[in-house]
Amino acid sequence: MTTTHRVPSILRAAGLGLAVLAASSQRTAQGQQLGRVTREVKFDQRLDAAVPLDLQFRDEAGRDVRLADFVHDRPVILSLVYYECPMLCTQVLNGLSTSLKQLDSLSIGEDFQVVTISIDPKETAELAARKKKAYVAALGAEGGDKGWHFLTGDAASIAAVSEAVGFRYFYDEEIGEYAHPGGMVILTPDGRVSRYFIDVVFPRLDLRLALVESSEGRIGNLIDAVTLLCYRHDPTTGKYGLAVTNVLRLLGGLTAVLLGGSIFFMLRRERLLTRNVAAERATGS
């Protein structure tokens, strides 16, 4: 083969090698970022922690407000989301709205307040107003307009309230989205953390009990739950969903249970077989 014919082959091989290295580097970067998500994105459950009530925010009408304007004489359901979230935040708010409709014995705005705060300091009161209009209309409950508040604020106030309730998140510059957990927090009338709900479905009886206990100043227990993460898991398609590690954790847990059960039954069967053999020998003798 001449040198002229070898050159294209060498270039193709070099290009393939560079592509493999680039793909490997991309997988490594994705793995590192996913590792960061699993380490940093979560709820640190800080029961009985006090939320600073003097923090300044803006309500959906653009008025300056403080948390103390809502947290004073009744319990509060606090949700930290961002209004342009492509998936999980909507599920959290939808789940909350569904549960609120079922609280027949408790009235929003009268027996409790709902405060939703955007974690994105760039989001505006106009965006908050659109969110409120949609969810209050879907709620269809008297008092919804005065009982459910959609707030925005600056980075310092958002960070302070997030730190107080243990809401861990970060902004991913590469994809332009926030990696954050899903759930909500119940506050007592004096602004202490009473209960966590780490889910997108909030059972009516559990929510009612949490509000009643919180209104009495009672503090709940730590909950053991798989944290829901809002983060893109397929960079090739741009789709968002639960972090892959949560699925892997669940599958890993199921595998461990199945494996443990199989080992238990195998050992049990072996013991029974050994006993039967020993009994037969004793009988034969």
N, C-alpha and C positions, 0 to 999 in steps of 0.2 A: 504494500500500500504506500502511495506517495505521501509526502508531507502535506500537500494540498488537500488530500482526502482526509487526513487525520485531524486537521484543524477543526472542522465543524463538529466532529465527534468529541473532541476535547472540550469545545465550548459547550456542547449539550451536556456533557458530564459535569462540567463546572457549574452550569446553570441548575442542574438537578441537585447538585450538592448544596448550592446556596439556598434552593427552595426547601430542602430538607432541614437545613440549619435554621431557616426563618420559621418554619412550622414548629420545630422543636423549641425555639426561643419563645414563640407565641404561646405554646402550651405551657411552658414554664411560667411565663408572665401571668397567664390565666390562673394557673395553679396557685401562684403566690397571692394573687388578688382574692381568689376564693378562700384561701387560708386566712387572709386578713378579715374577710367577711365573717367566717365562723368564729374568729377570736374576738372581734370587736363589735359585731352587730348582735345585740341581745338586750333583754331587760335584766338589769340588776335589781332584784326585788328588795326595796328599801322600806319595809313596813314601818310605820310610825314616823317616818321622816317628814319633816316640815317643808312645805313648799313656800318659797318667798312670795307673800301676797302683795308686796309693793311693786312687783314687776310690771313694767309698762308695755302695753300692746295697743293695737288698733282694732276696733270691731269692724263688722261688715259694712258699716256706714262711714267708716273712716274716722270715727271719733276716738280720741285717746281714752283708754280705759286701763284699770289695774285688775289683777286677779282678785283682789279683795272686793271688787264690785260684784263678783259672782260667787265667791267662796266666803260665806259669812254665817248664814243662819240655816243652811240646809246642805245635804251632801251634794257632791259634784262628780259627774262622770267626765273624766278628762281623757281626750284622745289626741295623740300627736301624729299628724299625717302631713302630707303636702298635697295641695289641691290639684296639681297636674300629674300626680303619680299615675303611671300607666296601668297598675293592677291592684296591688294589695291594699292600698289606702281605701280604694273604692269598696273593696270587699269588707273591710273593717266597718266603714260607715254604713254600708248596706245592712250588714249583720246587726249593727247597733240600732238602726232604724226599725228593722223587723222586730227586735226585742222590745223596743220602746212601745210599739203598737200593742203589745200583748200585756203591758203592765196596767191591767184594768184597775187595780186598787191604788195605784200611785199615779200622780199627775205631774207631767213635765212642767217646770216653771213654778209649780206650787209646792210639790214635795221634794223636788231635786232639780238641779241645773245640769246642763250638758255644755261643756266647753271644748271646742275643737280648735287646736292651734296648729298653724302651718310651721313646719320646721325649715322652710325655705324663706330666708329673709328677703328674697327678690319678689315673692308673690305679693299681690296687691289686695287692697280692700275690695276692689271691684270684682276680682276673682272670688274672694271669700263670699261676697254678696250673691254671686251666681250659685255657688255651692249651697249656701243657706236656702235660697229660694227653692232649689230643686229638692232638698231633703225635708224642708218644712212642708212642702206640698205633698211629698210622698208620705210623710208621717201622718198628715191629716188629723192631727190632734189639737184640741184647744189648748192654747198656751205654748205651742211649739215655737211661735215667732219670738216670744219673750223668754223662752226657756232653753233654746239651743243657740249658742253663740259661736260664730266662726271668726277666729282672730288671726291677725298677722302681726309680725313684730320684727325688731332688729335682731342681729345675730347674738348680741349679748343676752337679751331677755330669753330668747329661744334656748340658748345654751344653759342658762341658769335653771329654767324649769325642767329641761331634759335631764340635767345633772341631778336635780332634786329627786326625781322619780326613777332614776336609773335607766333612762331610755338612751341606748347606745346606737349611734348611727354615724355615717360619714358620707361625704359627697364624692362620687367617682367622676373625676374630670374627663376620663376617657370616653365614657358613655353618656355623660351629662345627666346622671340620675343619682338619687340617694339610695344607699343601701341601709335598710332600717328594719326593725322587727315589727310585727303586727300585734295589736292588742289595745287594751285601754286600762285606765287606773281609776279606782274609786277613792275620792278624798272625803274626809270628815268635814263637818261645817267649820272647823277651825284650821283646815288646810293641811291635815296630816294624811299620809298614805295609808289607806285602810285595806285595800284589796287590789289584786291584779287579775285581769282576764287576758290571757295570752292565747288568742284565737281570733277567728273571724265569725264565729257563731257563739252567741251569748245566751244560754238557756234562761228562759223567763224566770223560773223559780230561783235560780242561782243569783241572777241580777237583782231580783226583788229583795232577797235575803241580804245581799251585800249592801244595798241601799239602806235597808232598815237598820242593820248593824252599824253602818257608818253614821247614820243620823244619831245614834246613841253614843258615838265616839268609840265604838269597839273596833279593834284591829284584828284582821283575819290572819290566816296562816300562810306560810310560803306554799306555793303550788309547784308541782313538778310537771313541766310540760315541754314538749319539743317546740323550740322557738320558731315562729314563722318568719321567714326572711323575704324581703322584697328586693330582688336582684335578678339581673339577666343571667340565665344559665346556658344559653346557646348563642354565642357571639356570631355564628355563621348566619343565623336567621333573624337575629335581633329580637327574638321572643323573650318575654319575661315570665318568671314564675318563682316557685319556691326554690331556694338554693339546692343544688344537687346533693350537697352534703346532708341535708335533712332527709332526703329520700334514702341516701346510703345509710344514714343512721337507723332509719326505720327498717330497711332491709337487713342491715347487720343485726339489729335486735331480734328480728324474726328468725334469722338464720341461727343465732345463738340459742334461742328458745327451742327451735326444732332440733338442732344438734344436741343440745342438752337432754331433750326428751328422748331422742333416739338412743343416746348413750345410756340413759337411765333404764329404758326398757330392755336394751341388750344385756346390761349387767344383771337386771332382775331375771331375765330369761335364763342367763347362764347360771345364776345361783339356783334357780328352780331345777334346771337340768342336772346340776351337780347333786342337789339333794335327792332327786329321783334316782339317779344312778347309784348313789350311796345306799338309798333305801332298798333298791333291787338287789344290790350285793349283799346287804345284811339279811334280806329275806332268803336269798339263795344259799347263804351260808348256814 
